[in-house]
Amino acid sequence: MRYAMASIFVIVSAFSGGMNVAMDTVAGERERRSLLPLLLNPIIRRDVVIGKWLAVAAFSCAGLIINLTAFSMVLSAPAMFLKLPILLPVALLAAALEVLISTWCRSIKEAHTYLSFLVFLPMVAGMFAVFVPRAFAHWGWLVPILGQQMVLAGQVTILQSGVLFGTTGLTALLALVAAGNRLERDDVVYGS
């Protein structure tokens, strides 16, 4: 049970690690009106989104790695750290979702509200996985975030982990495409 609860905190750390960076790099720039001059440069807006996502992803991955390392040492479970390659895509997904949500926000305060709610997503999924594990036993490993919870609990095979890696990466890519499409809209860029 203690490893199951630790898995919730590890996944949440990926979401909370990049939250403030996502707020500032997208919604903060909209609020300060510095996003428009950036997008007036001859650069593809998709590249701007990827740059912002990489910045947020660096902090999300750092939060995940620090938390996973701490739990591995405190719980005397070095095998937890070996699951890092399957867990890193959830940090990339968290960063993509945070960038996407930040494109809808017009101020840092608004982004803080919405991104704080996003942090509850892995908490709720994790609580269900901990307290009702049989409900997700057959299909939960396919779902990003929930699948990573199951990986940390040791309920997923290597083949299932590979499929989970792919579904998490695909979900992150879709969120990035959606964020790029949002930056193509004039009402997002000009702040109206």
C-alpha beads as a LAMMPS data file, in Angstrom:
LAMMPS data file: protein, C-alpha beads

192 atoms
191 bonds

1 atom types
1 bond types

-500.0 500.0 xlo xhi
-500.0 500.0 ylo yhi
-500.0 500.0 zlo zhi

Masses

1 110.0

Atoms # bond

1 1 1 0.000 0.000 0.000
2 1 1 2.836 2.451 0.759
3 1 1 4.265 1.947 -2.742
4 1 1 0.840 2.609 -4.232
5 1 1 0.503 5.886 -2.363
6 1 1 4.080 6.806 -3.290
7 1 1 3.191 6.293 -6.951
8 1 1 0.501 8.956 -6.676
9 1 1 2.998 11.496 -5.372
10 1 1 5.552 10.586 -8.032
11 1 1 3.055 11.174 -10.855
12 1 1 1.749 14.380 -9.252
13 1 1 5.319 15.702 -9.089
14 1 1 5.473 15.577 -12.899
15 1 1 2.417 17.809 -13.074
16 1 1 3.428 20.228 -10.338
17 1 1 7.061 20.481 -11.488
18 1 1 6.292 22.405 -14.671
19 1 1 3.095 24.146 -13.655
20 1 1 4.594 27.553 -12.792
21 1 1 6.768 27.596 -15.899
22 1 1 3.754 26.830 -18.104
23 1 1 1.788 29.624 -16.443
24 1 1 4.486 32.173 -17.083
25 1 1 5.620 31.145 -20.562
26 1 1 2.182 31.193 -22.136
27 1 1 -0.478 32.907 -20.021
28 1 1 2.058 35.263 -18.449
29 1 1 3.292 36.352 -21.854
30 1 1 -0.280 36.939 -22.988
31 1 1 -0.931 39.016 -19.882
32 1 1 2.264 41.072 -20.325
33 1 1 1.531 41.395 -24.059
34 1 1 4.931 39.930 -24.919
35 1 1 3.528 36.951 -26.840
36 1 1 2.526 39.107 -29.810
37 1 1 6.038 40.503 -30.503
38 1 1 7.419 36.986 -30.216
39 1 1 4.951 35.642 -32.775
40 1 1 5.544 38.565 -35.152
41 1 1 9.024 37.205 -35.839
42 1 1 9.410 35.003 -38.928
43 1 1 9.170 31.749 -37.031
44 1 1 6.730 28.898 -37.282
45 1 1 4.305 29.018 -34.378
46 1 1 4.661 25.288 -33.941
47 1 1 8.320 25.896 -33.122
48 1 1 7.322 28.425 -30.458
49 1 1 5.013 25.835 -28.882
50 1 1 7.731 23.189 -28.988
51 1 1 10.205 25.577 -27.345
52 1 1 7.772 26.441 -24.579
53 1 1 6.910 22.757 -24.144
54 1 1 10.600 21.822 -23.852
55 1 1 11.081 24.434 -21.133
56 1 1 8.065 23.170 -19.184
57 1 1 9.040 19.537 -19.819
58 1 1 12.500 20.109 -18.350
59 1 1 10.951 21.177 -15.045
60 1 1 8.330 18.416 -15.152
61 1 1 11.002 15.778 -15.728
62 1 1 13.180 17.265 -12.997
63 1 1 10.294 17.154 -10.525
64 1 1 9.565 13.549 -11.436
65 1 1 13.218 12.459 -11.194
66 1 1 13.802 14.198 -7.867
67 1 1 10.625 12.734 -6.359
68 1 1 11.288 9.248 -7.721
69 1 1 14.866 9.332 -6.424
70 1 1 13.708 10.429 -2.982
71 1 1 11.057 7.716 -2.760
72 1 1 13.541 5.093 -3.978
73 1 1 15.937 6.041 -1.196
74 1 1 13.382 6.529 1.583
75 1 1 11.464 3.339 0.846
76 1 1 14.674 1.379 0.179
77 1 1 13.283 0.366 -3.198
78 1 1 15.922 1.067 -5.860
79 1 1 13.822 -0.877 -8.367
80 1 1 11.379 2.049 -8.380
81 1 1 14.020 4.190 -10.077
82 1 1 14.418 1.589 -12.838
83 1 1 10.881 2.442 -13.979
84 1 1 11.961 5.953 -14.949
85 1 1 11.928 5.299 -18.750
86 1 1 8.237 4.372 -18.580
87 1 1 7.460 7.350 -16.309
88 1 1 9.207 10.101 -18.304
89 1 1 6.473 10.225 -20.983
90 1 1 3.950 11.214 -18.305
91 1 1 6.129 14.243 -17.499
92 1 1 6.155 15.118 -21.201
93 1 1 2.375 14.671 -21.311
94 1 1 1.960 16.861 -18.236
95 1 1 4.024 19.592 -19.885
96 1 1 1.997 19.370 -23.106
97 1 1 -1.316 19.560 -21.244
98 1 1 -0.087 22.515 -19.186
99 1 1 1.007 24.410 -22.292
100 1 1 -2.332 23.653 -23.968
101 1 1 -4.386 24.793 -20.993
102 1 1 -2.247 27.927 -20.651
103 1 1 -3.170 28.948 -24.210
104 1 1 -6.777 29.311 -23.050
105 1 1 -5.845 31.539 -20.118
106 1 1 -5.480 35.286 -20.374
107 1 1 -3.671 35.880 -17.099
108 1 1 -1.399 34.097 -14.676
109 1 1 -4.198 34.018 -12.092
110 1 1 -6.521 32.255 -14.502
111 1 1 -3.785 29.828 -15.518
112 1 1 -3.007 29.095 -11.881
113 1 1 -6.643 28.192 -11.263
114 1 1 -6.933 25.830 -14.228
115 1 1 -3.518 24.243 -13.849
116 1 1 -4.163 23.628 -10.161
117 1 1 -7.212 21.630 -11.165
118 1 1 -5.089 19.706 -13.664
119 1 1 -2.881 18.499 -10.804
120 1 1 -5.943 16.740 -9.388
121 1 1 -6.115 14.502 -12.480
122 1 1 -3.273 12.183 -11.412
123 1 1 -4.478 12.332 -7.810
124 1 1 -7.958 11.123 -8.689
125 1 1 -6.661 8.481 -11.093
126 1 1 -4.173 7.325 -8.498
127 1 1 -6.740 7.085 -5.722
128 1 1 -8.998 4.965 -7.911
129 1 1 -6.046 2.747 -8.855
130 1 1 -5.114 2.311 -5.193
131 1 1 -8.554 1.736 -3.725
132 1 1 -10.295 -0.040 -6.633
133 1 1 -7.459 -1.872 -8.420
134 1 1 -9.660 -4.556 -9.977
135 1 1 -11.735 -2.004 -11.880
136 1 1 -8.731 -1.140 -14.068
137 1 1 -6.897 -4.458 -14.140
138 1 1 -7.739 -5.331 -17.769
139 1 1 -7.575 -1.978 -19.511
140 1 1 -6.023 0.591 -17.144
141 1 1 -2.498 0.021 -18.471
142 1 1 -3.568 1.590 -21.789
143 1 1 -4.546 4.928 -20.244
144 1 1 -1.830 7.522 -19.664
145 1 1 -1.365 8.504 -16.016
146 1 1 -3.414 5.538 -14.794
147 1 1 -1.067 3.160 -16.594
148 1 1 1.974 4.799 -15.033
149 1 1 0.364 4.327 -11.624
150 1 1 0.035 0.645 -12.442
151 1 1 3.667 0.504 -13.628
152 1 1 4.870 1.790 -10.260
153 1 1 2.664 -0.735 -8.502
154 1 1 4.241 -3.532 -10.583
155 1 1 1.003 -4.560 -12.296
156 1 1 2.124 -4.061 -15.914
157 1 1 4.164 -6.334 -18.198
158 1 1 7.001 -5.132 -20.409
159 1 1 4.858 -5.343 -23.553
160 1 1 2.063 -3.397 -21.879
161 1 1 4.632 -0.805 -20.752
162 1 1 5.700 -0.348 -24.370
163 1 1 2.125 0.211 -25.491
164 1 1 1.603 2.625 -22.586
165 1 1 4.754 4.494 -23.639
166 1 1 3.239 4.903 -27.112
167 1 1 -0.231 5.977 -25.970
168 1 1 1.231 8.520 -23.563
169 1 1 3.505 9.920 -26.267
170 1 1 0.635 10.103 -28.747
171 1 1 -1.567 11.918 -26.234
172 1 1 1.239 14.425 -25.572
173 1 1 1.673 14.961 -29.319
174 1 1 -2.055 15.607 -29.759
175 1 1 -1.993 18.152 -26.933
176 1 1 0.963 19.919 -28.566
177 1 1 -0.789 20.011 -31.941
178 1 1 -3.866 21.480 -30.261
179 1 1 -1.704 24.112 -28.509
180 1 1 -0.070 24.983 -31.832
181 1 1 -3.475 25.374 -33.433
182 1 1 -4.527 27.674 -30.591
183 1 1 -1.547 29.938 -31.261
184 1 1 -2.630 30.224 -34.889
185 1 1 -5.825 31.985 -33.773
186 1 1 -5.839 35.777 -33.729
187 1 1 -7.955 36.035 -30.579
188 1 1 -5.276 34.094 -28.677
189 1 1 -2.371 36.103 -30.084
190 1 1 -3.911 39.558 -29.847
191 1 1 -5.602 38.867 -26.531
192 1 1 -9.120 39.912 -27.492

Bonds

1 1 1 2
2 1 2 3
3 1 3 4
4 1 4 5
5 1 5 6
6 1 6 7
7 1 7 8
8 1 8 9
9 1 9 10
10 1 10 11
11 1 11 12
12 1 12 13
13 1 13 14
14 1 14 15
15 1 15 16
16 1 16 17
17 1 17 18
18 1 18 19
19 1 19 20
20 1 20 21
21 1 21 22
22 1 22 23
23 1 23 24
24 1 24 25
25 1 25 26
26 1 26 27
27 1 27 28
28 1 28 29
29 1 29 30
30 1 30 31
31 1 31 32
32 1 32 33
33 1 33 34
34 1 34 35
35 1 35 36
36 1 36 37
37 1 37 38
38 1 38 39
39 1 39 40
40 1 40 41
41 1 41 42
42 1 42 43
43 1 43 44
44 1 44 45
45 1 45 46
46 1 46 47
47 1 47 48
48 1 48 49
49 1 49 50
50 1 50 51
51 1 51 52
52 1 52 53
53 1 53 54
54 1 54 55
55 1 55 56
56 1 56 57
57 1 57 58
58 1 58 59
59 1 59 60
60 1 60 61
61 1 61 62
62 1 62 63
63 1 63 64
64 1 64 65
65 1 65 66
66 1 66 67
67 1 67 68
68 1 68 69
69 1 69 70
70 1 70 71
71 1 71 72
72 1 72 73
73 1 73 74
74 1 74 75
75 1 75 76
76 1 76 77
77 1 77 78
78 1 78 79
79 1 79 80
80 1 80 81
81 1 81 82
82 1 82 83
83 1 83 84
84 1 84 85
85 1 85 86
86 1 86 87
87 1 87 88
88 1 88 89
89 1 89 90
90 1 90 91
91 1 91 92
92 1 92 93
93 1 93 94
94 1 94 95
95 1 95 96
96 1 96 97
97 1 97 98
98 1 98 99
99 1 99 100
100 1 100 101
101 1 101 102
102 1 102 103
103 1 103 104
104 1 104 105
105 1 105 106
106 1 106 107
107 1 107 108
108 1 108 109
109 1 109 110
110 1 110 111
111 1 111 112
112 1 112 113
113 1 113 114
114 1 114 115
115 1 115 116
116 1 116 117
117 1 117 118
118 1 118 119
119 1 119 120
120 1 120 121
121 1 121 122
122 1 122 123
123 1 123 124
124 1 124 125
125 1 125 126
126 1 126 127
127 1 127 128
128 1 128 129
129 1 129 130
130 1 130 131
131 1 131 132
132 1 132 133
133 1 133 134
134 1 134 135
135 1 135 136
136 1 136 137
137 1 137 138
138 1 138 139
139 1 139 140
140 1 140 141
141 1 141 142
142 1 142 143
143 1 143 144
144 1 144 145
145 1 145 146
146 1 146 147
147 1 147 148
148 1 148 149
149 1 149 150
150 1 150 151
151 1 151 152
152 1 152 153
153 1 153 154
154 1 154 155
155 1 155 156
156 1 156 157
157 1 157 158
158 1 158 159
159 1 159 160
160 1 160 161
161 1 161 162
162 1 162 163
163 1 163 164
164 1 164 165
165 1 165 166
166 1 166 167
167 1 167 168
168 1 168 169
169 1 169 170
170 1 170 171
171 1 171 172
172 1 172 173
173 1 173 174
174 1 174 175
175 1 175 176
176 1 176 177
177 1 177 178
178 1 178 179
179 1 179 180
180 1 180 181
181 1 181 182
182 1 182 183
183 1 183 184
184 1 184 185
185 1 185 186
186 1 186 187
187 1 187 188
188 1 188 189
189 1 189 190
190 1 190 191
191 1 191 192
